[in-house]
């Protein structure tokens, strides 16, 4: 099956390079999302509508990729299926204090 970005109508992956999916509705802890090319993913935290969850483990300092672009960096290790939000991500967009980031 080819890449179509959808996780059984519960999530969407916007670009094939992304390491996060976006929820299309509130996801309860323990829910299973079937992702094309990645198989089943168990949701580790409740994920509100429109928020992100990790498609793979992301190490502390690792890039958060959405739209095929780096949008932030993990402030701690994030496990596959974990809610990805401000409690574990630092934005990398429009940051003049990070070398090589747009706006420098």
C-alpha positions in Angstrom: 0.0 0.0 0.0 1.4 3.4 -0.9 1.7 6.5 1.3 -1.7 8.3 1.6 -1.1 10.1 4.9 -4.2 8.8 6.7 -4.2 6.7 9.8 -7.7 5.1 9.6 -9.5 8.5 9.9 -8.0 9.2 13.3 -4.8 11.0 12.3 -3.2 12.5 9.2 0.5 12.5 8.3 1.0 15.6 6.2 4.3 14.7 4.6 6.1 11.4 4.2 9.2 12.9 6.0 7.1 13.8 9.1 7.9 12.1 12.4 4.6 13.3 13.9 0.9 12.7 12.9 -1.9 15.2 13.6 -5.1 13.9 15.3 -8.3 14.4 13.5 -10.3 14.0 16.7 -9.6 13.5 20.4 -7.6 10.3 20.9 -7.8 8.4 24.2 -4.9 6.9 25.9 -4.6 3.3 24.7 -6.3 3.9 21.3 -4.7 2.1 18.4 -4.1 4.0 15.2 -3.2 2.0 12.1 -0.7 4.0 10.0 0.2 3.3 6.4 3.7 2.1 6.1 4.2 2.2 9.9 1.7 -0.3 11.2 -0.3 0.0 14.4 0.6 2.7 16.9 -0.7 2.7 20.5 -1.5 6.2 21.8 0.4 6.7 25.1 -1.4 9.9 26.2 -4.7 11.5 25.6 -4.2 13.7 22.4 -6.6 16.5 21.8 -8.1 17.2 18.4 -5.5 18.9 16.1 -2.5 18.0 18.3 0.5 15.9 17.3 1.7 12.4 18.3 5.1 10.9 17.7 5.3 8.3 14.9 8.7 7.1 16.2 10.9 7.6 19.3 12.5 11.1 19.2 15.6 11.7 21.3 16.1 14.8 23.4 17.2 17.6 21.1 15.9 15.7 18.1 14.0 17.5 15.3 10.2 17.5 15.3 9.2 17.3 11.6 5.7 18.3 10.3 4.9 19.4 6.7 8.3 17.9 5.8 9.9 20.8 7.8 11.6 21.1 11.2 9.1 22.9 13.4 10.7 22.3 16.8 13.1 20.3 18.9 12.3 17.7 21.6 13.2 19.1 25.1 13.3 15.5 26.4 13.0 12.0 24.9 9.5 11.4 23.3 8.3 7.9 22.8 6.4 6.6 19.8 2.7 7.3 20.4 3.3 10.1 22.9 1.5 13.4 22.7 3.9 16.0 21.2 3.2 19.6 22.4 4.7 22.5 24.4 5.5 20.3 27.4 8.1 18.3 25.4 8.9 20.5 22.4 10.6 23.9 21.9 9.7 25.8 18.7 12.4 26.2 16.1 10.4 28.4 13.8 11.1 32.2 13.6 13.8 31.8 16.3 16.6 34.4 15.7 18.6 32.8 18.5 19.2 29.5 16.7 21.9 29.6 13.9 20.6 28.5 10.5 17.0 29.0 11.3 14.9 31.3 9.1 14.9 34.8 10.3 18.7 34.9 11.0 
